[in-house]
Amino acid sequence: MPQTLKALKPLDGFCIMADIVRSTELKDRDTIQWVTRLANTFNHVRGWVSYQFLKTVGDMLMVSSYK
C-alpha cells in the first residue's frame, strides 16, 4: 500500500465540503423546511464552480474541481 500512495501524482484543484449548521435540529422540527434548505444550499454551492460531484453525507455536500 505505501508504494501505491507514493505513486500517486498531485493534481491542481480543490475539494469543497458544505455543511448546514443546526440541520438535524431543523429536520426534527420541520422536514419540509429542512429539505428546502438542503436544496437551496446545494444549488447555491453548485453555482460557485465547475465541479465534479463526489457525494452527500447527510446534510453535507462534497464536490471537487481539478485539472
N, C-alpha and C positions, 0 to 999 in steps of 0.2 A: 504493500500500500504506500509506504513512503516514496518509492520510486515513481509511482503513478502521480502523486501530488507534486513532486519535483518536476515532472514532465509537463505540467500544465503551464500554459503561457498566459500572462496577464492580458486583459483586454481593456481598452479605454471605455468608460461608461460609468453607470451608477445604478443603484437599486434604491427604490423608494418604498417605504412601508408607511401607510397611512392608517392610523387607529383613531377611533372615535371615543373621546373621553366620556365616561359615565354611560356607555352604551347599554350595559347589562341592566342598569337601573331604569333606563328608558324602556327597554324591551319588557321588563317586568311590569311597568306601568301602562304602556300603550304600544302594542305590537305594530299597529298600522303606522304610527308616528315613527317608530324605530326603523321599519322597512323604508319609509320615505327618507329618513335621514341617511341611511346607508346608501340608497340610490343617489341622492343628491351629492353626497360626499364622494362616492366612487366616480360619478360622472364629472365632477369638478376636477378630480385628480387626473382623469383621462385627458383633460384639456391642457395640462401642463407641458407634456412632451409626447413625442412619438415613442412608443414603448412596446415592449413585449410583456404581455400579461403573464404573471407567474402563478399566483394563486390567491385565494382568500382564506383567511383563518378566522372564523367567527366574524367579527366586525373589522378585521384588518385586511387591507388590500396590499398586495406586494407586486410591484412592477419593476422592470429593469429596462435599461436602454444601453446598448453598446454598439460599437462599430464592427 
